[in-house]
Amino acid sequence: MLDNRQHDCTLDLYTWTTPNGRKVSIALEELGLAYTVNPVPLREKVQKQAWFMRLNPNGRIPVLVHNGFAVFESGAILLYLAEMAGRLIPNDVQERSRVVQWLMWQMGGLGPMQGQANVFNRYWSAKVPDVLARYQGETARLYQVMDDRLHEVEYLAGAYSIADIACFPWVAQHDWSGVDLGPYRNLQRWFDTVGQRPAVQRGMEVPMAQQIPDLATGQAITR
């Protein structure tokens, strides 16, 4: 249950159509928090403009601004929201640690490795087979880690949490990486289950196509 202060808070999400951005919109939807969507078109280098760099010196999305306080790095934002709302992360120290472990696993492994697989499979002008095989192979290995874990539990940390939210948008891009989910039956089951959640479906649509040009006009969207 959110207290009145949390109900009344102002949340501005600066984001784009990437897995890291969608982690945060999914969490906001799961928590039922009202927020304003500020699309940041990456190809236009909006994230490198001075006003944005004041929010995140690293010049990357997403950024969440809560009553004037900026939080950057998607994993840090997920922790901030879960702790603020008292949901999607347990209070028990060891159970909480399990969630944080899987969150850090995504931040340090799945995201960077699959991100490189995406780049070399979809965006790199010249195909470099050895490099692509390296990142696709590591992504497949990480999928196997998830598959093994999900053979034992329904969700990565036991109960549904920000750990699942962090991983889902990346697994949703498996086609972009050129990695087949077919061999990973437990991972596929988890992916289907999480993907059926209404909040996940809503969060995966942020920003929606009609919202994309709104930053240029200075008209953000409230959800």
Protein Blocks (a to p, Z undefined) as FASTA:
>chain_A
ZZfklmmpccdddddddfklmmmmmmmmmnopacddddddfklommmpmklmmmmmnopa
cdddeehiacehjklmmmmmmmmnopaiafblklmmmmmmmmmmmmmmmmmmmmmmmmmm
mmmmbacfklmmmmmmmmmmmmmmmmmmmmmpmbfnopacfklmmmmmmmmmmmmnopaf
klmmmlmmmmmmmmmpmklmmmmmpccfklmmmmmnopacdZZ
